[in-house]
Amino acid sequence: MQRTRGGGRLLVKQSAGESRIDRLYQDGSARIRIPRVPRGSPLEAVLINTAGGLTGGDRMDWSFEAGEAASMTLATQACEKTYKAQGTSEARVSVQLKLDADSSLAWLPQETILFDRARLARSIEVDMAAGSRLLMVEPVVFGRLAMKEAVVEGSFHDRWRIRRDGHLLHAENMRLGPQIDDALTRTAVAGGGLAVATVLMIAPEAEARLHAARQLIGKSGGASYLSMRRSGPETPETGKLLARIVAADSYELRKVLVPLIRLLNPLGGMPKVWSI
């Protein structure tokens, strides 16, 4: 059976006060498009999977680097759909992000939608330099409630590793399955919700955003802050804001995520491809 293979890489540099493309590579079903943005805004890149979705045995690899003092926003053209897999085969997605000194990167894909008996393994690796700023938002939806879709069985494994100057700042492993419907009913997982999101911000201004973030999230989840020691006397103190959000469906999730992204991403705002 045919399988999807795709890979895309993008390096952004600062030139004449603007963030511009330095190197761009795309292969297979992976495409990267660069829409126009107002002068002085972060470079915006749109990730596309021309296969229209993933299933067992498919593979997508993405790699992005924000050069020194450059800034970029990354988003997907649409929700990435993961369909029923045959047997124990998995769709695999890997994401590598690198932030050089004084750079900023916002990883803002639209929702990953898992259908019944989908099997997805995803890994996200981030290497940050001192003085860089990171914002990551990862929403996941288990079936589309409006279409009366139910996810009963399947497998979802999400692995994150974020490092700064080689030191581990954040690590998590989430595994759901094989009975996903049972897991989602548990209070400690989703409490019956079908849409979840993780929001992670590592930046000097993270603490100042905490109170407003909690107000926006309300009863849909929670947010916490952890201060981190400086890498050196010349580097401003930074910290980690981490939020978890649960909603009944993707519409309710976006009602929280959209204002939250605008709060945490004041320079780039919402990517154009998001349907608000």
C-alpha positions as CSV (number, residue, x, y, z in Angstrom):
1,M,0.0,0.0,0.0
2,Q,1.2,3.5,-0.7
3,R,2.4,5.5,2.2
4,T,2.9,9.3,2.6
5,R,6.4,10.6,3.1
6,G,7.1,14.3,3.6
7,G,9.8,16.5,5.0
8,G,10.3,20.3,5.2
9,R,13.0,22.5,6.6
10,L,13.2,26.3,7.0
11,L,15.9,28.5,8.4
12,V,15.0,32.2,9.0
13,K,17.6,34.9,9.5
14,Q,17.4,38.6,10.4
15,S,18.5,41.0,7.6
16,A,18.1,44.8,7.5
17,G,15.8,44.5,10.5
18,E,13.5,42.0,8.9
19,S,13.1,38.2,9.4
20,R,13.7,36.6,6.0
21,I,14.2,33.2,4.5
22,D,17.7,31.9,4.6
23,R,17.2,28.3,3.5
24,L,14.1,26.4,2.5
25,Y,13.7,22.7,1.6
26,Q,10.6,20.6,1.0
27,D,10.2,17.0,-0.1
28,G,7.4,14.6,-0.8
29,S,4.0,15.6,0.5
30,A,5.4,18.5,2.7
31,R,5.0,22.0,1.5
32,I,5.9,25.3,3.2
33,R,4.3,28.6,2.1
34,I,5.3,32.1,3.2
35,P,2.4,34.6,3.2
36,R,2.9,38.3,3.2
37,V,2.9,40.0,6.7
38,P,3.2,43.6,7.7
39,R,6.7,45.0,7.8
40,G,8.4,44.4,11.1
41,S,6.2,41.3,11.9
42,P,7.6,37.8,12.4
43,L,8.0,35.8,9.3
44,E,5.0,33.5,9.0
45,A,5.3,30.0,7.5
46,V,2.3,27.8,6.6
47,L,2.9,24.0,6.7
48,I,0.9,21.9,4.3
49,N,0.5,18.1,3.9
50,T,-0.7,17.6,0.3
51,A,-1.8,14.1,1.1
52,G,-4.7,15.5,3.0
53,G,-4.1,13.5,6.2
54,L,-2.2,10.7,7.8
55,T,-2.7,7.0,8.5
56,G,-0.7,4.0,9.7
57,G,2.8,3.9,8.1
58,D,2.9,7.6,7.0
59,R,5.8,9.8,8.0
60,M,6.2,13.6,8.2
61,D,9.4,15.4,9.4
62,W,9.6,19.1,10.0
63,S,12.6,21.1,11.0
64,F,12.8,24.9,11.7
65,E,15.4,27.3,12.9
66,A,15.1,30.9,13.9
67,G,18.5,32.5,13.4
68,E,20.0,35.1,15.8
69,A,17.5,37.9,16.5
70,A,15.1,36.5,13.9
71,S,11.4,35.7,14.7
72,M,8.9,33.4,13.0
73,T,5.4,32.0,13.4
74,L,4.6,28.5,12.2
75,A,1.1,27.3,11.5
76,T,-0.7,24.6,9.5
77,Q,-2.9,25.3,6.6
78,A,-5.7,23.2,8.1
79,C,-6.4,20.7,10.8
80,E,-4.1,17.6,10.4
81,K,-6.4,14.6,10.2
82,T,-5.2,11.1,11.3
83,Y,-7.4,8.3,10.0
84,K,-7.9,4.6,10.9
85,A,-4.7,2.6,10.7
86,Q,-4.3,-1.0,9.6
87,G,-3.2,-3.3,12.4
88,T,-0.6,-1.9,14.7
89,S,1.0,0.5,12.1
90,E,1.4,4.1,13.2
91,A,1.5,7.5,11.6
92,R,4.7,9.2,12.8
93,V,5.4,12.9,13.0
94,S,8.6,14.5,14.1
95,V,9.1,18.2,14.8
96,Q,12.5,19.8,15.5
97,L,12.7,23.5,16.5
98,K,15.9,25.5,17.0
99,L,16.1,29.0,18.5
100,D,19.3,30.9,18.3
101,A,20.3,33.8,20.6
102,D,17.7,36.5,21.0
103,S,15.3,34.8,18.5
104,S,11.6,34.1,19.0
105,L,9.5,31.3,17.6
106,A,5.7,30.6,17.9
107,W,4.6,27.1,17.0
108,L,0.8,27.4,16.4
109,P,-0.6,24.5,14.3
110,Q,-4.3,24.1,14.0
111,E,-6.0,21.1,15.6
112,T,-4.8,17.5,15.1
113,I,-8.0,15.5,14.7
114,L,-7.9,11.8,15.5
115,F,-10.5,9.5,14.1
116,D,-11.6,6.1,15.5
117,R,-8.7,3.5,15.4
118,A,-6.2,6.1,14.4
119,R,-2.6,5.5,15.6
120,L,-0.3,8.5,15.9
121,A,3.2,8.9,17.4
122,R,4.5,12.4,17.5
123,S,7.8,13.8,18.9
124,I,8.7,17.5,19.4
125,E,12.3,18.4,20.1
126,V,13.3,22.0,20.9
127,D,16.8,23.5,21.4
128,M,16.8,27.0,22.7
129,A,19.7,29.4,23.2
130,A,19.9,31.9,26.0
131,G,17.7,34.9,25.5
132,S,15.4,33.2,23.0
133,R,11.6,33.1,23.4
134,L,9.3,30.1,22.6
135,L,5.5,29.8,22.4
136,M,4.0,26.4,21.7
137,V,0.3,25.6,21.3
138,E,-0.8,22.0,20.5
139,P,-4.6,21.3,20.3
140,V,-5.9,17.8,19.8
141,V,-9.5,16.8,19.0
142,F,-10.8,13.2,19.3
143,G,-13.5,13.0,16.6
144,R,-15.7,15.8,15.4
145,L,-18.8,16.2,17.6
146,A,-20.8,18.1,15.0
147,M,-20.3,15.1,12.6
148,K,-21.3,12.7,15.4
149,E,-18.0,11.0,15.2
150,A,-16.9,8.9,18.2
151,V,-13.3,7.8,18.9
152,V,-13.5,4.5,20.8
153,E,-10.2,2.8,20.1
154,G,-6.8,3.9,18.9
155,S,-3.4,5.1,20.1
156,F,-1.9,8.5,20.6
157,H,1.7,9.1,21.9
158,D,3.0,12.6,22.2
159,R,6.6,13.2,23.4
160,W,8.1,16.7,24.1
161,R,11.6,17.6,25.0
162,I,12.6,21.3,25.4
163,R,16.2,22.3,26.2
164,R,18.0,25.5,26.7
165,D,21.8,25.5,26.2
166,G,21.6,21.8,26.5
167,H,19.8,21.7,29.8
168,L,16.3,20.1,30.0
169,L,13.6,22.7,30.7
170,H,10.5,20.7,29.9
171,A,9.6,17.0,29.2
172,E,6.4,15.2,28.9
173,N,5.0,11.9,27.5
174,M,1.3,11.4,26.9
175,R,-0.1,8.1,25.9
176,L,-3.7,7.3,25.3
177,G,-5.1,4.0,24.2
178,P,-6.1,1.4,23.3
179,Q,-9.5,2.4,24.9
180,I,-9.4,6.1,24.2
181,D,-13.1,6.7,25.0
182,D,-12.7,5.3,28.5
183,A,-9.6,7.4,29.1
184,L,-11.3,10.6,28.1
185,T,-14.0,10.2,30.6
186,R,-11.6,10.2,33.5
187,T,-11.4,13.4,35.5
188,A,-7.6,13.5,35.4
189,V,-7.5,13.1,31.6
190,A,-10.4,15.1,30.0
191,G,-13.4,14.7,32.2
192,G,-15.6,13.7,29.2
193,G,-14.2,16.5,26.9
194,L,-13.2,15.7,23.3
195,A,-10.8,18.6,22.7
196,V,-7.6,19.3,24.7
197,A,-4.7,21.7,24.3
198,T,-1.3,22.2,25.8
199,V,0.1,25.8,25.8
200,L,3.8,26.3,26.7
201,M,5.6,29.7,26.9
202,I,9.2,30.1,27.8
203,A,10.2,33.8,27.9
204,P,11.2,36.6,30.3
205,E,7.6,38.0,30.1
206,A,5.9,34.7,30.9
207,E,5.2,35.5,34.6
208,A,3.6,38.8,33.7
209,R,1.1,37.0,31.4
210,L,0.1,34.4,34.0
211,H,-2.8,36.2,35.7
212,A,-4.4,37.3,32.4
213,A,-3.9,33.7,31.0
214,R,-5.8,32.2,34.0
215,Q,-8.6,34.6,33.5
216,L,-9.0,33.7,29.9
217,I,-8.8,30.0,30.6
218,G,-11.3,30.1,33.5
219,K,-12.9,26.8,34.3
220,S,-11.7,25.2,31.1
221,G,-8.3,24.3,32.6
222,G,-5.4,25.8,34.5
223,A,-2.1,27.5,34.2
224,S,1.1,27.5,36.2
225,Y,4.5,29.4,36.2
226,L,8.0,28.2,37.0
227,S,10.9,30.6,37.3
228,M,14.2,29.5,35.9
229,R,17.7,30.6,36.8
230,R,19.6,32.9,34.5
231,S,22.2,31.4,32.2
232,G,24.6,34.3,33.0
233,P,24.6,37.8,34.5
234,E,23.9,39.4,31.1
235,T,20.9,37.2,30.3
236,P,17.5,38.3,31.7
237,E,15.7,35.9,33.9
238,T,13.2,33.7,32.1
239,G,10.4,31.4,33.1
240,K,7.9,28.8,31.9
241,L,4.2,29.3,31.7
242,L,2.3,26.0,31.2
243,A,-1.4,25.7,30.6
244,R,-3.8,22.8,30.0
245,I,-7.2,23.3,28.4
246,V,-10.1,20.9,28.0
247,A,-13.3,21.6,26.1
248,A,-16.3,19.7,24.8
249,D,-15.3,20.2,21.2
250,S,-13.0,22.1,18.9
251,Y,-15.3,25.2,18.7
252,E,-15.4,25.6,22.5
253,L,-11.6,25.0,22.6
254,R,-11.0,27.8,20.0
255,K,-13.0,30.2,22.1
256,V,-10.3,29.9,24.7
257,L,-7.3,29.4,22.5
258,V,-7.7,32.4,20.2
259,P,-7.7,35.1,22.8
260,L,-5.0,33.2,24.7
261,I,-2.7,33.1,21.6
262,R,-3.3,36.8,21.1
263,L,-2.2,37.5,24.7
264,L,0.9,35.4,24.6
265,N,1.9,36.3,21.0
266,P,1.5,40.1,20.8
267,L,4.1,40.5,18.0
268,G,2.7,37.9,15.6
269,G,-0.9,37.6,16.8
270,M,-3.1,34.9,15.2
271,P,-1.8,33.3,12.0
272,K,-3.8,34.2,8.9
273,V,-4.7,30.6,8.2
274,W,-6.6,30.1,11.4
275,S,-10.3,30.5,10.8
276,I,-11.6,32.8,13.6
